[in-house]
Amino acid sequence: MNFLKTIEAKRDGQPLTNEQIRQAVTDYANGAIPDYQMSAFLMTVFFRGLSYEETRSLTLAMRDSGDTLEFPEEDRPIVDHTSTGGVGDKVPLLLAPLLASLGFRVPSISGRSLGIAGGPLDKLESIPGFLTALTGERIVEIVQNVGCCMAGQTAFMAPADMRIYALRDVTGTIPSIPLITSSILSRKLAESVSALLVEVDFGRAGFMSDLESARELARNLVTVARESGVNARALLTHTDTPIGRTVGNWLEIREVVDSLEGKGPDDVRELALHAAACLLEQTGRCSDLSSGLKLAEAELASGRPRRKWDELLQAQGVHLEVFREKLASKRTAPVVRECVASEPGFVTQCDALVIGELVRELGGGRFRKEDIVDYEVGVDMLAKPGEAVSAGQVVGRVHALSRDQAEEALARLKTAIVIGPEKPAESKPLIGETVA
C-alpha cells in the first residue's frame, strides 16, 4: 500500500477505508512506515479528525496489533473502569477490589504519570514488592483466582498504541479526540471486557479543559466502544479540587486503605460506589442505578473488599507484614511541614492545578517519561471547599525530601487553599453528567 496516498486522502478530507487504516497500523507496527510519515498522518488526523467509523477501525487495528487477554468462559462478567486522571484520583485502586468482591473479573491495565495527574502504576509501586510488569498469562491467572489484577501494559498488548502514543507525545498531537479514543479503547478492548465505565475529567486541572470537549470525548469513547461490542458508559467529573484529601503516590495508597475500611473521604467513596453501581446496571446485575448503589454500599461495608485488597497484594508479590509496617508509619518522607489557617473562616478554594503542579515538582510526578518518581512525597490533610476552619487549624501538609523543598512547596500550598469569611455557595456536583 502507498501510505503517502493515505496521508494525502486524509489531508484532503476524504474518508479512509478500514483496509487503509488497518494496513497503515500494521505496516507502522512492523517498521515498514517511517516515523516522519506517521507523524504527518497523525497531524492530518489532528486537524481533519476521524469519523466514528474511522476511529473504530483505528481502535480495532491497534488492538489487533498484539495479543488480547483470553479468559475461560464463566458467569463472572469481565469489566473495567478507566479514568483520564484527575489530581488525587485513587478511585480505580479502590474500585478494583470492590468489583472483584461483587463477583466481577477486573483485568485493569493501567499507565504511569505524565503531567500533573499521578498514574495508577506509580501509586501501586509505592507499595514495597508490588509487581506491575506481568505477562498476559499471569494477569489472567490472578484475575481468575483473586477477581482483579492491576498491571502495566505489556509489550504484546496493543504494541501499535505504544509506538503511536510515543510519537504523538513528541509531535504535538496528544489532544486529538479520535486519537485519545483509539489509544484508550485499544488497550481496554485487549482486556476482553464486556462492560466499560470511563471517567472523563474536566475543569481547571482536568484532562479536558471544558465541559463541551469532555462531552465530545465521552461520546466518542461510548460510541466506538459500543460499536466494538462493549457496553460502555462515561461519567463527566469536575476536577477543580483534588479527589480526596491526599495527592502523592504512597499518601494516596493510605487513603485507599482508609476508604476500604470505611474511613476515607466522602468524594472518593461517592465516585467508587457510583462507578460500581453503573457497572452493576450495565451488566444486568441490577435493574437500576439506585439498587446498584445499595448493593455496592453493603458490599463495601461488609469488609470483603478490604480482604480482597490483601489477596491482590499477595498475588502481585507483596509481603503483607512489610506493607502493614509501612502503613503503620506516621510518615515516610524525611520532612513534613504543616499549612495552617491564619484566620477563622471557610475554605473557598482548594486548587487542584496548583497542588498537582507542586507535587510533581516535589518529585511525585514526571516532566519527562524517563524521570524517576519519588513515592513518599506529596500533600495530605487537605481541607476542602465549604469546610469551616479555625485559626491555626491544619489545612494541608507537605511531605518533602528536604527542608528547602518543603518550604517552597508550603508557600505554594498556601496560595492553593483560600479561606474567606463566608461559606461559599453550593459547590458543583462531583459527577457533572453521564453519557450512555
C-alpha positions in Angstrom: 0.0 0.0 0.0 1.2 3.5 -0.8 0.9 5.2 2.6 1.6 8.6 1.1 -1.8 8.4 -0.7 -3.5 7.6 2.6 -1.9 10.8 4.1 -3.0 12.8 1.1 -6.5 11.5 1.2 -7.0 12.4 4.8 -5.3 15.8 4.2 -7.9 16.5 1.5 -10.8 15.5 3.8 -11.6 12.2 2.1 -12.8 9.3 4.3 -10.4 6.4 4.8 -11.4 2.8 4.4 -11.0 0.1 7.1 -8.4 -1.5 4.9 -6.3 1.7 4.5 -6.3 2.2 8.3 -5.6 -1.4 9.2 -2.8 -1.6 6.7 -1.2 1.6 8.0 -1.2 0.4 11.6 0.2 -3.0 10.6 2.9 -1.5 8.5 3.9 1.0 11.2 4.0 -1.6 13.9 6.2 -3.8 11.6 8.6 -0.9 10.9 7.6 -0.5 7.2 6.4 3.1 7.7 9.0 5.6 8.9 8.2 7.9 11.8 8.2 11.0 9.6 5.4 9.7 7.5 3.3 8.5 10.5 3.9 12.0 12.1 2.5 13.6 9.0 -0.5 11.2 9.2 -1.1 12.0 12.9 -1.0 15.7 12.2 -3.6 15.4 9.4 -5.8 13.5 11.8 -5.3 16.2 14.4 -6.6 18.9 12.0 -9.1 16.9 9.9 -10.4 14.5 12.6 -11.8 11.0 12.1 -15.4 9.8 11.8 -16.7 7.3 14.3 -16.3 4.5 11.8 -12.7 5.6 11.0 -12.0 5.8 14.8 -13.4 2.3 15.3 -11.2 1.0 12.5 -8.1 2.6 14.1 -9.0 1.3 17.5 -9.5 -2.3 16.4 -6.4 -2.2 14.2 -4.3 -1.1 17.2 -5.9 -3.7 19.4 -5.2 -6.4 16.9 -1.6 -5.4 16.6 -0.9 -7.5 19.6 -2.3 -10.1 22.0 -5.6 -10.0 23.8 -6.3 -11.5 27.2 -8.1 -14.8 26.9 -10.3 -15.8 29.8 -12.2 -19.0 30.3 -16.0 -18.9 29.9 -17.9 -18.5 33.2 -20.6 -16.5 34.9 -18.5 -13.7 36.3 -18.6 -10.7 33.8 -15.3 -9.2 32.7 -15.4 -5.4 33.3 -13.1 -2.5 33.8 -13.1 1.2 34.7 -10.7 3.8 33.4 -10.2 7.5 34.2 -8.5 10.2 32.2 -6.9 11.1 35.5 -7.8 13.8 38.0 -5.4 15.2 40.6 -5.6 12.8 43.6 -7.6 10.2 41.7 -7.2 6.9 43.5 -10.7 5.7 42.7 -9.5 2.9 40.3 -7.4 1.4 43.1 -10.4 1.3 45.4 -12.8 0.1 42.8 -11.0 -3.0 41.5 -11.2 -4.9 44.8 -14.8 -3.7 45.4 -15.8 -5.0 41.9 -14.0 -8.3 42.5 -15.8 -8.7 45.8 -19.1 -8.1 43.9 -18.4 -11.0 41.6 -16.8 -9.3 38.6 -13.5 -10.1 36.9 -11.4 -6.9 36.6 -8.2 -7.1 34.4 -7.1 -3.4 34.9 -4.3 -2.4 32.6 -3.0 1.0 33.7 -0.4 3.6 33.0 2.1 5.9 34.7 2.0 9.5 35.5 2.8 12.2 32.9 1.6 15.6 33.6 0.1 16.6 37.0 -2.2 13.6 37.4 -0.5 10.6 39.0 -0.7 7.3 37.3 -2.1 4.2 39.0 1.1 2.2 38.4 3.3 4.7 40.3 0.9 4.6 43.2 0.8 0.8 43.3 4.6 0.6 43.0 4.9 2.7 46.2 3.8 -0.5 48.0 7.0 -2.5 48.7 7.2 -5.5 46.5 4.2 -4.8 44.3 4.8 -6.2 40.8 3.2 -4.4 37.8 5.2 -6.0 35.0 3.2 -9.2 34.4 2.7 -11.4 31.4 -0.7 -11.8 29.9 -0.9 -15.3 31.2 -0.1 -14.2 34.8 -2.7 -11.4 34.6 -5.4 -13.9 33.6 -4.3 -16.3 36.3 -4.5 -13.6 39.0 -7.9 -12.3 37.8 -9.3 -15.9 37.8 -8.0 -16.5 41.3 -8.5 -13.1 43.0 -11.1 -11.5 40.8 -8.9 -8.5 39.9 -5.4 -7.6 38.8 -3.7 -4.2 38.3 -0.8 -4.2 35.9 1.0 -2.3 33.3 0.6 -2.6 29.6 2.7 -5.4 28.3 4.8 -5.1 25.2 2.5 -7.6 23.5 -0.8 -5.8 24.2 -1.7 -3.1 21.6 2.0 -2.5 20.7 1.0 -0.2 17.9 -0.7 2.1 20.5 2.6 2.2 22.5 4.5 3.3 19.4 1.9 5.7 18.1 1.4 7.3 21.6 5.2 7.9 21.9 5.2 9.6 18.5 2.1 11.7 19.5 3.9 12.8 22.6 6.7 14.5 20.6 4.7 15.8 17.6 2.0 17.9 19.4 -0.8 15.5 18.6 -1.8 14.3 22.1 -5.0 16.4 22.3 -6.8 14.8 19.4 -10.2 13.2 20.5 -10.1 10.4 17.9 -6.5 9.5 18.7 -7.3 9.7 22.5 -10.3 7.5 21.9 -8.3 4.9 20.0 -5.5 4.8 22.4 -7.7 4.3 25.5 -10.0 1.7 23.8 -7.4 -0.3 22.0 -5.9 -1.2 25.4 -9.3 -1.8 27.1 -10.6 -3.9 24.2 -7.4 -6.0 24.5 -8.6 -6.9 28.1 -11.6 -8.7 26.5 -14.1 -6.7 28.7 -17.8 -6.9 28.1 -18.6 -3.6 30.0 -16.5 -0.5 30.5 -17.0 2.7 32.5 -14.9 5.7 31.7 -14.4 8.8 33.8 -13.6 11.9 31.7 -12.5 14.7 34.0 -12.7 18.4 33.1 -12.0 21.7 34.6 -9.1 23.7 35.8 -6.9 20.7 36.4 -8.8 18.3 34.1 -7.6 16.3 31.1 -10.2 18.3 29.1 -10.5 21.9 29.9 -14.2 22.4 29.4 -17.5 20.6 29.6 -18.2 20.6 25.8 -14.8 19.0 24.9 -15.3 16.4 27.7 -18.7 15.6 26.3 -17.2 15.1 22.8 -14.6 12.8 24.1 -17.1 10.8 26.2 -19.4 10.5 23.2 -16.6 9.2 21.1 -15.5 6.7 23.7 -19.0 5.4 24.3 -20.0 5.2 20.6 -16.8 3.5 19.5 -16.8 1.0 22.4 -20.4 0.1 21.7 -19.8 -0.4 18.0 -16.9 -2.7 19.0 -19.2 -4.9 21.2 -18.6 -3.4 24.6 -21.4 -2.0 26.8 -19.9 1.4 27.7 -20.8 4.4 29.7 -19.0 7.6 30.6 -19.1 9.9 33.6 -18.0 13.6 33.3 -16.4 14.6 36.6 -15.3 18.1 37.8 -11.6 18.4 38.8 -11.1 21.9 40.1 -10.5 20.3 43.5 -8.3 17.3 44.2 -10.1 14.0 44.7 -9.8 13.0 48.3 -7.5 14.7 50.9 -4.2 13.3 49.6 -2.1 13.8 46.5 1.1 11.8 46.1 1.7 8.1 45.5 2.1 6.5 48.9 -0.2 9.0 50.6 -2.9 8.0 48.2 -2.4 4.3 48.9 -3.0 5.1 52.6 -6.3 6.8 51.6 -7.3 3.8 49.5 -6.9 1.6 52.6 -8.8 4.1 54.7 -11.6 4.1 52.2 -11.7 0.3 52.1 -12.0 0.4 55.9 -14.9 2.9 55.8 -12.7 5.9 57.0 -12.0 7.6 53.6 -13.2 10.9 52.2 -16.8 11.3 51.0 -15.8 12.2 47.4 -13.6 9.1 46.9 -16.4 6.9 48.4 -19.1 8.5 46.2 -17.1 8.1 43.0 -16.2 4.5 43.7 -19.8 3.5 44.7 -21.3 5.3 41.7 -18.9 3.6 39.4 -19.6 0.1 40.9 -23.4 0.8 40.6 -23.0 1.8 36.9 -21.2 -1.5 36.1 -23.8 -3.5 38.1 -26.5 -1.9 36.0 -24.6 -2.1 32.7 -24.1 -5.9 33.1 -27.7 -6.5 34.2 -26.7 -7.5 37.7 -29.1 -4.7 39.0 -32.1 -3.2 37.3 -31.2 0.4 38.0 -28.6 2.7 39.5 -30.3 3.0 42.8 -30.4 -0.7 43.5 -26.7 -0.9 42.3 -25.7 1.8 44.8 -27.4 -0.1 47.7 -25.6 -3.3 46.7 -22.2 -1.6 46.4 -22.6 0.2 49.7 -23.5 -3.0 51.5 -20.5 -4.8 49.9 -18.1 -2.1 50.9 -19.4 -2.0 54.5 -19.0 -5.8 54.7 -15.2 -5.7 54.8 -14.9 -8.2 52.0 -13.3 -5.6 49.5 -10.6 -4.8 52.2 -9.8 -8.6 52.4 -9.8 -8.8 48.6 -7.2 -5.9 48.6 -4.9 -8.0 50.7 -5.4 -11.0 48.4 -4.5 -8.8 45.4 -1.3 -7.5 47.1 -0.2 -11.0 47.9 -0.9 -12.3 44.4 1.3 -9.4 43.0 4.3 -10.0 45.2 3.7 -8.1 48.4 4.5 -9.4 51.8 1.6 -8.2 53.9 3.7 -7.7 57.1 6.0 -5.3 55.2 3.0 -3.4 53.8 1.4 -3.2 57.2 4.7 -1.9 58.8 4.9 0.9 56.2 1.2 1.6 56.7 1.7 2.0 60.4 4.5 4.6 59.9 3.1 8.1 60.6 5.3 9.5 57.8 7.7 8.1 55.3 9.1 11.4 53.8 12.1 13.0 55.5 10.5 16.4 56.0 6.8 17.2 56.8 5.5 20.8 57.1 2.0 21.9 58.1 0.0 24.6 56.4 -2.3 26.3 58.9 -5.2 28.7 58.6 -4.1 32.2 59.5 -7.7 33.2 60.5 -11.1 31.5 61.0 -13.5 31.2 58.1 -14.5 28.8 55.3 -12.4 27.2 52.7 -13.4 28.7 49.4 -10.9 27.1 47.1 -8.5 24.1 47.1 -6.8 24.4 43.7 -6.1 21.1 42.1 -3.9 22.6 39.4 -1.5 24.3 41.9 -1.5 21.2 44.1 -0.9 18.8 41.2 2.0 21.0 40.0 3.7 21.3 43.4 3.5 17.6 44.0 5.1 16.9 40.6 7.8 19.5 41.4 8.4 17.7 44.7 9.3 14.6 42.7 5.9 12.9 42.9 5.3 13.0 39.1 7.1 13.3 35.8 8.1 16.1 33.5 9.6 13.5 31.1 8.9 9.8 30.6 12.4 8.9 31.9 12.1 10.8 35.2 12.2 8.8 38.4 9.3 9.3 40.7 9.6 9.6 44.5 6.8 7.6 46.1 6.8 9.3 49.5 6.4 13.0 48.7 3.1 14.7 48.3 0.3 16.6 50.2 -2.2 15.3 52.7 -4.8 16.5 55.2 -6.3 18.9 52.6 -9.2 21.0 53.7 -12.0 21.1 51.1 -14.2 23.9 49.8 -17.2 24.7 52.2 -15.5 23.4 55.3 -15.2 25.7 58.3 -11.7 26.2 59.8 -10.4 27.9 62.9 -7.2 30.0 63.2 -4.2 27.7 63.5 -6.0 24.7 62.1 -4.1 22.4 59.7 -5.5 22.7 56.2 -2.8 20.7 54.5 0.6 19.1 55.0 3.6 18.9 52.7 5.8 15.8 52.6 9.2 16.5 51.0 12.7 15.3 50.6 14.4 18.4 52.0 13.7 21.5 54.1 14.2 23.9 51.2 11.9 21.8 49.0 9.3 21.7 51.8 9.3 25.4 52.4 8.9 26.2 48.7 6.1 23.7 48.4 4.4 25.1 51.5 4.4 28.6 50.1 2.7 27.3 47.0 0.2 25.3 49.0 -0.8 28.5 50.9 -1.8 30.0 47.6 -3.8 26.9 46.6 -6.0 26.9 49.7 -8.1 30.1 50.0 -10.0 30.9 53.2 -12.8 33.5 53.2 -15.2 34.9 55.9 -18.3 33.4 54.3 -19.3 29.9 53.4 -19.2 29.6 49.6 -22.2 28.8 47.5 -23.1 25.1 47.0 -20.2 23.5 45.1 -20.7 21.8 41.7 -21.8 18.2 41.8 -18.8 15.8 41.6 -20.4 14.0 38.7 -21.5 16.5 36.1 -23.1 14.3 33.5 -23.5 10.7 32.4 -23.1 9.7 28.7 -24.6 6.4 27.9 
